[in-house]
């Protein structure tokens, strides 16, 4: 999927991993750490939806 969507997907995937591990499992992230990553998460969800549905 990163081949179709570009390098930004790899970057956002790294952010998602960080949120999952350090925010959920380790409970080491504060609310501000999470808030700054929300736009990237929203972008990957919207772009994945666009690709899956075949939208332009």
N, C-alpha and C positions, 0 to 999 in steps of 0.2 A: 504494500500500500504506500510506503514511503517513496517508492519509485514514481508513482502516479501523482502524489501530492507534494513531494519535495522534502527538503531537509527540515523544515519547520516541524514536520510530524515527529521526527526523531527527537527533536528538542522538547516538544510537548509530551512525548511519551516518557522522557526522563523526568519531567515535572510530575507526571501522573504517578510514576513509580515512587518518587520522593514523597508525594502526598500520601500514598498508600502505606508505605513502610514507616516513615517518620511521623506522619500525622495520625495514622490509624493504629498500627501495631505498637510503635514505640511511644506514642503520645508525647512527642517532643516539639511539635510545631504549635505556635500560638495562632490566634485568629488572624492576625495580620499576615503571617506567613502563608496562610491558606488563601486569604482574600486576593493577594497579588497574583495568584496562580489561576484564579477563576476564568479570566478571559481566554487563556490558552486551552483550558479544558473545554470551554464552550466552543471554541473554534474547531477543535478536533471532533467533537460530537457533531457539529453542523456539517463539517466537510465529509465525515464518514457517512452521514445520512445522505448527503448529496451524491456521493459515489455509489452507494448501495442502490439508491433509487434511480440512478442514471440521469440526474438533473444536470443542467448546464450551469 
